[in-house]
Amino acid sequence: MNKIISALVWLALILTTLILFPVSLLVWFLSYPFDTRRKVFHYWLLIHSGILTSFLPCGRIKPEGLDKINRNNSYVIISNHQSILDILVLNRIFISFKWISKIENLRVPFLGWYLRMAGYIPVERGNKESRGEMINSAARCLRNNISIMIFPEGTRSPDGNIGFFKTGAFELALMTDKPVLPVVIDGTGRLLPKKSRVFAAGAKITVRILDPVFPGSFMTSNQDELAAAFRKIITKELEKIRAGERR
């Protein structure tokens, strides 16, 4: 049954993307001359993601804690990473931000085109020069009041547990004096596990926004220590979410 549901879901996702692509081109073309920050196109992509997530075989996806976001501030937004669905799901957080994306995604049809059109920031893993360019581009965004969305793990978890956090997000927070906004996501790894194309229908997805942590509360300027501290924060909240589901 899951294979049949999956085939129908993938068909709906693909057909909807094909139908909406001309609209995306039109939005990009019309906004390009005046929208140098690509905010209009970014918000269109958030709407686009909302439409796509409506086809997922799960309950309603409603981010918790949206009231903790001050739209006049910019944040280094971090989240754990369970599934390729995380990008669509996290786009339900309807604020201005730019994704940090591994450069391989630029080669993926539609996804790569959208990343370029929205002016999102690519990075080549293991390339110090690329990392430096990413940090500089992201810092400019944060100083211009555009938040940055990044997965500190750098890749999807194979088992739903949270892996090692890299330091780039915390370097950005320190150098720009911007708060870190932790987001915990759960259920996407059960709905569509890593390296699988078969949906496990009925999985519940939780997206929980935690309190922003401002640099004055960091207690350390060591990037590795910050990475470890925020990993503990997200891990603890993930355990609370799963404990609540078991009750």
N, C-alpha and C positions, 0 to 999 in steps of 0.2 A: 504493500500500500504506500509506504514512504517513497518508493521509486516512482510510482505513478504521480503522487503529489509533487515530487521534486520536478518531474518532467513538465508538469503544468506550470509550476512556479517559474522555472527557468524560461519557459516559452513566454509567459507573461512579462517577465523582466526584460527579455530580449526585444520582444515586439514593442513594449512601451518605450524602451530606449531608442529604438529605431524611429518610432513615431515622434518622439520629443526632440530628436537631434536637430531637425530643421528649425524648431522653435529656439533651441539653444543657440544655433548659428545666428538667428535673427536677433536674439537678445544681445549676443556678443557684438554683432556688427553695429547695431543701433547705439549701444552704450560705449563702444570703444573710443570715439572721439573725445568724450568729456569725462569718462570714468577711468582716470589713470590708475586708481587703486583696485580696479576691477571688483568693486563692492557690489554693483548691480548684478554682475554675472555670478558672483559668489552666492548672493541670496537666491538667484534663480536655481543654482545647483542645490541649495538647501531644500527648496520646494521640490525639485526633481527627485531628490533622495527621499523626501516624505512620500511622494507618490509611489516610488519603488518599494519602500518598506511596507506599504499597505498590502502588498501581495505576499509578504512572508507568512508562513504557516505558524504563527505564534499569536499570543495575545496582543493587546494594544501596547504600543511602545510610547511611554510618556516619561520623559526625563524628570527625575525628582530633584528638588533643590534649585530650580531656576531663579528663585528669589534671592539666592546668594550671589548672583552675578550683578555687578554694577556696570551698566552698559556705557558709562562714561569712562571706565577704566579699561586698560588692556591687561591681559593675563598670559602667562605661560601655562597653557592648558595641557595637562598630562593625563594619560589613561592607560590602564592595562590593555592587553591586546590578545583576543582569543580567536578571532575569525576574520575572513575577508569582509564579512558583513559589518564589522565595527565602523568602517568609514561611513556607510549609509546610516547606521544607527546613531552615531555621534553627530551627524549632520542635523539631527533633530534638535540639537542645541542651537537655537536660532539667533546667533549673534555673529558679528563680523570677526572672522579669523582667517588665517591662512594655514593650510596643511604643510607639514614637513613630510616629504614623500621620498622613498628610495627611488633612485633614478631608473631602476628597471621598470617602474610603473609607467614611465613615459612611453614605453614601447607597446603598451597594451591598448588596443583599439578602444575608442571612446574614453576610457579612463585617462589615458595619456593625453588625448586631445583636450579633455576638460581641465586637466592639471595645468597645461600650458595656457589655455585660454583664460583661466582664473588667476594666473600669475602666482600659483603656489610654488613652493620652494623645494627643489630637488636636492638630494644629497647622494653621493656615491659612497657606499660603505667601504671603509678601509682606505679611503683616499683623503689624506690630510688637507690637500688643497681644496677639494670639494667641500670638506667639512668646514673649513675656514670661510669659504664663500657663503655657505649656508648660515653660519653663525652671524656674519655681517648683514646678510639680507634679512634674517629674522629679527635682528636687533633694530634695524631701521623700521621694520613694521611695528614693533612694540613701541618705539619712540613716537611713531605716528598714530598711536592709539588703535592699532590693529593687533588683535591677539594672535597667538601662535598655538597650533594644535599639534601635539607630538606624542608618539608612543615611545617612552623611554626604553622599553624592552628591545625595540628595533625590529622585532619579528613576532609572529604569532606564537602563542604558547601551544605546545603539542598536547598538553593535558589539562588546560584550564587553570593551572597554578601560575603564580606570577614569577617570572624569571628575573635575571639580573638587570638592574637599571643602568643605562649608560648616562653619562654626565652632561650631555649637550644642553638639555632643558634647564639644568640648574646653573650652568655657566651663563646662559642667557638671562636668567632671573637676576643673577648677581651683577652682571655687567650693565643691565638696564634699570636695576632697582625696581623690578616689577614683581608683583605677587605670583605665586604658583597656585593654580586652581586644579586640585585633584578631582578626577572623575573615575568612578568605579563602574565597570560594565561586567555583567554576568549573564550567561544564558546563550550568547551568540556561539560560543564554542560547542554547546550541546546541540544547538539548532543546525549549525553547519560546521562540523569539526575541520581542523586543518587537514588539507590534502583530500578532502571528501567533496563530492558534488551532490550528495544525497541529504536532503533536509530531514531532520528528526522532528516531524510535526508535533506541535503542542508544547514545545519548550517555552518557558517564560523568560523574557528578556528584561533585565533591570539596568537602568542607567541612573546612577546616583551622583549628584554633584555635591562635593564636600565644601567646607568653609575654605575660602582662599587663605593662603598663608603668606603674609607680607615679609619682605626681607628683614625687617626689624625683629621678627620672631624666629628667624632661622637658627639662631644660637651658634652658628658656625659659618665660616666662609669657605670651607673645604668642600669642593664639588662632590667628591666621593662620599663624604659623610652625609651630605644633603641627599644624594641619590639613595643611599641606604635608608635614611630617615623617611623619605617619602614612599619608598617601597614598603616599609613597615606600616605606614598610614593606610595605604591602599590595600595591603594584604589583610590588615585587621578589619577594615570595612567589608571586604569581600567575604571574610569569615562570618561577619554579622548577617550579611545578606543570605548566605547559604544556610546559616543556623535558623533564620526566620522562615525559610522555605521548608525546612524539615519539620517544623512544628505543626 
